[in-house]
């Protein structure tokens, strides 16, 4: 409501400024070119009539007829409005000229600029003056139509932007809420399997999980988060996963030590790391995970390469149908349109995710 009121106020102020300029122009002419003050009366009479014609079309005919798809009725009404104001102009012209002739019957011709009075002021029923009037009146009508249409289009575009923004926020909230339960489901399964093997490590795992939960509950709920917090979150997750890794798994992790701590949306990278631990390691055969992140002023580069462990199920369907990866791609498209590149390469024995995000 406040925003709409502000837009209306700005529009009214702009109209007032335009008319203030139009009304101030003859004052400059009278002073600079030494026109008679009678010229002001003639000029303002025509300006007021043109203003009435403009706003009758702008405020009444266009909203009531043109915008309601009653185009034939609008054009007929606009034509009738032009004809009506022709006679209004003629009556106004006769009143103004009659007043000026009474005021100064000898000096009117000499004190008015331009062609002789009869050539410029009279409005006969036929003749070149009718053509001039119709041309100027139609110009005013279409000018008001153009202004109104542009204002309406601008309003429609702003409404569409607001709707797209609301849709974006709803989709992001939905996608993030999907990621969190999916993440906890896998993590709790990992801790459950660890309890029977090593009680001390399982306690550490619960403590690490509490840190992850704190991040998800408090930090990630505030919209954007710090890159440093996101990196700490990934490190905690990796530490949690390392508790149940065997010697057959080769894990390489590289995060930047010095970087500009910029704001980013939370949980951007964890789906790819989670996918690597879920589908890229084996306790029976050699496997590896290589996680690397580089941060510059303009670019964040993330790479996650892992071995691809074949199972009894079709590996491609397992990797490509996960909620985490699918949502990660959707979030990136919503958050960084035109400012990111996500490349996922699946080989015979490897799976690689390469992501770059450009700063604004």
Number of C-alpha atoms within 10 A of each C-alpha: 6 6 8 10 10 11 13 11 12 12 13 11 12 12 11 12 12 11 14 11 10 13 15 11 11 18 15 11 14 15 11 9 11 11 18 17 14 18 18 17 14 17 12 14 16 15 15 12 15 18 15 13 21 20 15 16 26 21 13 11 19 24 17 15 16 18 14 10 12 12 13 11 14 20 15 11 15 20 16 12 17 21 15 12 18 19 13 12 20 16 12 16 18 14 11 16 19 12 12 16 13 10 12 12 12 10 12 19 15 12 15 17 15 10 10 12 14 9 11 10 17 15 21 10 11 8 9 12 16 15 11 12 17 16 12 13 21 17 13 19 23 15 15 21 20 13 12 18 17 12 13 14 12 12 14 12 12 12 12 12 12 12 12 12 12 12 12 15 15 12 15 20 15 12 18 22 11 14 21 16 11 16 16 14 11 13 18 14 10 17 21 12 12 18 14 9 11 12 11 10 16 21 14 15 26 15 14 18 20 12 16 19 16 13 18 17 12 9 16 19 14 11 13 14 19 16 18 17 17 22 17 15 22 19 16 18 20 19 15 23 17 14 16 17 15 15 11 14 19 15 16 12 12 12 16 12 8 9 13 12 13 13 15 17 18 22 21 15 19 21 21 23 23 21 21 24 18 16 18 23 23 19 12 10 11 14 21 19 23 17 20 16 18 16 20 13 11 10 15 15 16 19 21 22 23 25 25 25 18 15 9 5 8 9 13 11 9 14 20 13 10 13 16 24 21 15 19 21 15 13 21 20 15 14 16 14 10 11 14 18 16 16 13 15 11 17 10 9 12 16 21 21 18 17 19 18 18 15 15 7
